[in-house]
Amino acid sequence: MKVAKKMKSNEFTKGTPVEVSSDEDGYRGAWFAAVVVEEVSKGKYLVEFKNFRTEDGAELLKEEADALHIRPCPPEIIVADHFNLFDEVDALHNDSWWVGVVSKVLSRSRYTVYFRDTKEELVFQHSNLRPHQEWIGGRWMTASLDPKNNTRLV
């Protein structure tokens, strides 16, 4: 397993780009792009979402989030020009990243991705997929990187 980027797990400073998850039904497993506005108490942060607005549309949505639901944005992984069948990926859908598995490799850089939580399959362009990474113990980890050159094994 490849290890990258070590930092303290639950410490974020003002202006840090992050991803935020939710335990709410329908959003479980999704990661939303946000920026830390401020630490409101130990382990709680006010974040501003990049893709969501308040109900009146006047400004970007801000919410408090527990540090357990915040992670730094994953580092970009240089990937080959394709994903393989059964690769675990993050798919950009409805302005957030969802974990899925490539269930079909289609033509023209398109893929069918299966989502275990919702038991759905959706088609994505290559540009809306990234290799899946886990934020564990203050490090980004993935099982699909070649340790010699930090590129995806294909």
Summary of the structure (lengths in Angstrom):
residues: 154
radius of gyration: 16.4
end to end distance: 15.1
largest distance: 50.3
contacts: 420
relative contact order: 0.21
helix: 4%
strand: 53%
